[in-house]
Amino acid sequence: MASNVPITKADASRVWRGSKETKDAVHALIDAGWEVVQQGKHYRAWCPCKVERANTSVSCTPQNDGNLARRLMGVKDKCPRRHQLIH
């Protein structure tokens, strides 16, 4: 996979195959129009509004699958109305 090229849902299924909740959250981000791109060993999700601060990192090996999935869903739900809350 080339850097800065959005991944597909099939790519996400392969990357997060051992983390079902995170995989489902990444699929939800992609369905909502977010772009998930590989940046070196890590991934970053960018909101469809293209606001510079509206992005979040996505670990490919989360320590806690459920916590990462909840964080990603929370970030997705805050976009595009309240970018200042996204960290």
N, C-alpha and C positions, 0 to 999 in steps of 0.2 A: 504494500500500500504506500502510495506517495504521500508525503507530508502536505498538509493544507488542502487535501481533497476530502470532501465529506464522505464518511463511511455509509454503507447501506445497512439495512436491517439484517441482511445475511452476514455481513462483516461483524456487526454487533453480536449476533448470536455466536459467532466463532470466538470472538475476543472474550466475552463474558459467559462462556458456556458453563462454568462452574458456579456462577453467581446469578441464579434465576431472577431474584428481585431486581438486581442492578440491570440485568439484560432487559427485563420488562420496562424498567424506568427509561433506559436509553431508547427503546423502541417507542415509548410514549413521547419522548423529546423529538425524535425524528418525525413521528406522525404529526406533531404540533408545528413542524416547520423549522425546528432547530437544526443547525449543522454541527455534527460531531466530527472533529478532525483529529488525526493523529499528529502529535507534536513530539517527535523523538520517541521515548518509551511511554509517554503519557498521552492522554486524550483531553480535549477541551471542547465544550459545547458552547455554541454561540447562538444567541436568540435571533429570531427572524427579523427583529427590528434593526439589527446591525449597530446598536449603541455600543460604544467601546467597552463600557463597564459591564454590559449585560452578557457575561460569559462565566463559565464555571469549569473547574477541572473535574475529570472523571477518572478515578483510579481503575486500572485494569485488574488489580489484585486487591480489592477492598478488604480491610480487616474485619469489617462488619457489614455484610451484604445488605441487611435491612436498613441500617442507618444511612448508608450511602444512597439507597433507593429512595428513602423518605426525603433526604436532602435534595436530590435531583427533582423529585416531584414537586417539592416546595418551591424550588427555583423556577420550574416550568410554570407553576401557577401564578407567580409574581410577575411574569412577563406578559404583556409589554407595559402594563400600567405603572408599575412601581419599581423602576430600575435601581433607584437609590438603595433598596433593601438587599440587592443581590451582592454577595461577597465573593 
